[in-house]
Amino acid sequence: MLINSASLEIASFFLLVAAFEAWERLRPARATNRLAELKLNLLSFALAVLMAFLARDAVEAALNGFRPGIVLTALDDLRRLPAWAKIALCYPIIDLVLYWIHWVQHRSAVAWRTHVWHHTPTHMFWLAGFRTSFMHSFIYNIPQTIVPMHLFHLSPVEAGIAYSIGLFIQFWIHGNVDVNMGWLKYVFIRPQDHRVHHAVMNVRGLNLGATFSVWDRLFGTYLDPDRMPAGYALGLAEPFRRRAVPRMLLGV
């Protein structure tokens, strides 16, 4: 049986859906109406998956002809590392790049348009985390494609494992659960950390990391969820107009 990146991602996705559905229903962090925005969540999910694959293909096509010999030679040692080391190194590199992209999205009016759709859910759980615009998906998939495929030259199986872990992170940070991680909270993002980022309150420019909390702590954008009021609201400060949905989905 041929194992490739796509088959591993698909299998991982369904396993994660089952796991997070059970976890969120058994131990929810807050009362959530999962049906309130179901149509928008399903539409956004379908578009996010489509745009992710299109973005990866576009990045691959753009970079296939760009292979400067001096750069390839300098990266040979990295590419000879064991698979586990290459996969592990992908995450801090990608996460640091995404941290700064996310930082810009919250501080530039133009860049905010690519990201605002992601902040529209008022009920947060794993499915709502897939609300991303076309431009958001495209921009985020640039480092998520370049680093594993062009920097480390991961094999199809290695790439499938790496992307599956990335899927877990997507489910994890948007999960409707609270997690006690002890001292690891100083290294990794918890669901309750990222939930703060989706608050209606003026804290959306904080807790910008997706995997590691060290960037927020290092660059002064971390806010401890214990400092938030109980039951704080999620979403945008003002309800968005339905006629604005197509533009928000495009991210323009």
C-alpha positions in Angstrom: 0.0 0.0 0.0 1.4 3.4 -1.0 1.6 5.8 1.9 1.9 9.5 0.9 1.5 12.9 2.6 -2.2 13.2 1.7 -3.3 9.8 2.9 -1.5 10.4 6.3 -3.2 13.8 6.6 -6.6 12.4 5.8 -6.3 9.6 8.3 -4.9 12.0 11.0 -7.8 14.4 10.4 -10.5 11.8 11.1 -8.7 10.5 14.1 -8.4 14.1 15.5 -12.1 14.8 14.8 -13.1 11.8 16.8 -10.6 12.6 19.6 -11.5 16.3 20.0 -15.3 15.7 19.6 -15.1 13.3 22.5 -12.8 15.5 24.6 -14.8 18.7 24.1 -18.1 17.0 24.8 -16.8 15.2 27.9 -14.8 18.1 29.4 -15.8 21.4 27.7 -14.0 24.5 28.9 -17.2 26.6 28.4 -20.8 26.2 27.2 -20.7 26.2 23.4 -23.5 26.1 20.9 -21.9 24.0 18.2 -24.9 24.4 15.8 -25.2 28.2 16.0 -22.7 28.9 13.2 -22.5 25.4 11.7 -23.2 26.4 8.1 -20.5 29.1 8.2 -18.1 26.7 9.9 -18.6 23.9 7.3 -18.4 26.4 4.4 -15.2 27.8 5.8 -13.7 24.4 6.5 -14.4 23.2 2.9 -12.8 26.4 1.5 -9.8 26.2 3.9 -9.0 22.7 2.8 -9.3 23.6 -0.8 -7.3 26.8 -0.5 -4.6 24.9 1.5 -4.0 22.5 -1.3 -4.1 25.2 -3.9 -1.7 27.3 -2.0 0.8 24.5 -1.5 0.6 23.7 -5.2 1.1 27.4 -6.1 4.1 27.7 -3.8 5.6 24.5 -5.1 5.2 25.6 -8.7 6.7 29.0 -8.0 9.8 27.5 -6.3 10.5 24.5 -8.5 12.6 26.7 -10.8 14.4 28.5 -8.0 17.2 26.2 -6.8 20.4 28.3 -6.4 23.4 25.8 -6.0 25.1 27.7 -3.2 22.0 27.5 -1.1 21.5 23.8 -1.7 25.1 23.1 -0.8 24.8 25.0 2.4 21.7 23.1 3.4 23.1 19.6 2.7 24.0 19.0 6.3 20.5 19.9 7.4 19.0 17.5 5.0 21.2 14.7 6.2 19.7 14.9 9.7 17.5 12.0 10.9 13.9 12.3 10.0 12.8 13.0 13.6 15.2 15.9 13.8 14.2 17.5 10.6 10.5 17.2 11.5 11.2 18.7 15.0 13.2 21.6 13.6 10.4 22.5 11.2 8.1 23.7 14.0 10.1 26.5 15.7 11.2 27.9 12.3 7.6 27.9 10.9 6.1 29.1 14.1 8.5 32.1 14.4 7.7 33.1 10.8 4.0 32.7 11.5 4.2 34.7 14.7 5.5 37.7 12.8 3.0 37.3 10.0 0.3 37.2 12.7 1.7 40.2 14.4 1.5 42.2 11.1 -2.1 41.0 10.5 -3.1 42.6 13.8 -1.3 45.9 13.2 -1.9 46.7 9.6 -5.4 47.5 8.2 -4.6 45.9 4.9 -3.2 42.7 6.5 -6.1 42.5 9.0 -8.5 42.0 6.0 -6.8 38.6 5.4 -7.3 37.6 9.0 -10.5 39.1 10.2 -12.6 36.1 9.1 -10.7 34.0 11.5 -12.0 36.1 14.4 -15.7 36.0 13.5 -16.6 32.8 15.5 -18.4 33.5 18.8 -18.4 29.9 19.8 -14.9 28.4 19.8 -14.2 24.7 19.2 -12.1 22.6 16.9 -14.2 23.2 13.7 -14.4 27.0 14.2 -10.6 27.1 14.1 -10.8 26.4 10.3 -12.4 29.7 9.6 -9.6 31.2 7.4 -9.8 33.4 4.3 -8.2 32.5 1.0 -5.5 35.0 1.5 -4.9 33.9 5.1 -4.5 30.2 3.9 -2.2 31.2 1.0 0.1 33.4 3.2 0.4 30.8 6.0 1.0 28.0 3.5 4.1 29.7 2.1 6.4 29.0 5.2 4.4 25.8 5.8 5.5 24.6 2.4 8.9 26.1 2.0 10.4 24.9 5.3 9.5 21.2 5.2 9.7 20.7 1.4 12.4 23.0 0.3 14.5 23.7 3.3 14.6 20.1 4.8 13.4 18.1 1.7 11.1 15.9 3.7 10.1 12.7 2.0 6.3 12.1 1.4 6.0 10.1 4.5 8.0 12.6 6.6 5.9 15.4 5.2 2.7 13.5 6.0 3.8 13.1 9.6 4.8 16.8 9.8 1.6 18.1 8.4 -0.4 15.7 10.6 1.3 17.2 13.7 0.4 20.6 12.2 -3.2 19.5 12.0 -3.1 18.4 15.7 -1.8 21.9 16.6 -4.7 23.5 14.7 -7.2 21.3 16.6 -5.4 21.8 19.9 -5.2 25.6 20.1 -8.8 26.0 19.0 -10.2 23.3 21.2 -12.9 24.0 23.7 -10.8 22.5 26.5 -8.6 23.8 29.3 -5.3 22.0 29.8 -2.9 21.9 32.8 0.6 21.5 31.4 2.6 22.5 34.4 5.9 24.1 33.5 5.4 23.3 29.8 3.0 26.2 29.5 6.1 28.4 29.4 7.1 26.6 26.1 3.9 25.6 24.4 0.6 27.3 23.7 -2.4 25.9 25.6 -6.0 26.1 24.2 -6.9 28.6 26.9 -3.9 30.8 25.8 -5.2 31.0 22.2 -8.8 31.4 23.3 -7.8 34.8 24.8 -6.6 35.8 21.4 -10.2 35.4 20.1 -11.7 37.5 22.8 -14.0 40.5 21.9 -11.9 42.6 24.4 -9.0 44.6 23.0 -6.5 41.7 23.5 -6.6 40.3 20.0 -3.0 41.5 19.3 -1.8 39.3 22.1 -1.0 35.5 22.4 -0.1 35.4 18.7 1.9 32.2 18.7 0.4 29.0 17.3 2.7 26.4 18.8 5.3 27.9 21.1 4.4 30.5 23.8 8.1 31.5 24.1 7.7 34.0 21.2 4.8 35.9 23.0 6.8 35.8 26.3 10.0 37.0 24.6 8.4 39.8 22.5 5.9 41.0 25.1 2.7 39.8 23.6 1.7 37.2 26.2 -1.4 37.6 28.3 -2.1 34.9 31.0 -5.7 33.6 30.6 -6.1 33.7 34.4 -6.1 37.5 34.1 -9.2 37.4 31.9 -12.7 37.8 33.4 -14.9 34.7 33.7 -17.0 33.9 30.6 -15.5 36.6 28.4 -17.1 36.9 25.0 -15.5 35.7 21.8 -15.6 37.1 18.2 -15.6 40.6 16.8 -16.7 43.7 18.7 -19.5 44.3 16.3 -21.5 41.6 14.3 -20.4 41.3 10.8 -22.9 41.9 7.9 -23.8 38.8 5.9 -23.1 40.7 2.6 -19.5 41.1 3.8 -19.0 37.4 4.0 -17.7 36.8 0.4 -15.1 39.6 0.8 -14.1 38.3 4.2 -13.8 34.7 2.8 -11.5 36.0 0.1 -9.5 38.1 2.7 -9.4 41.3 0.6 
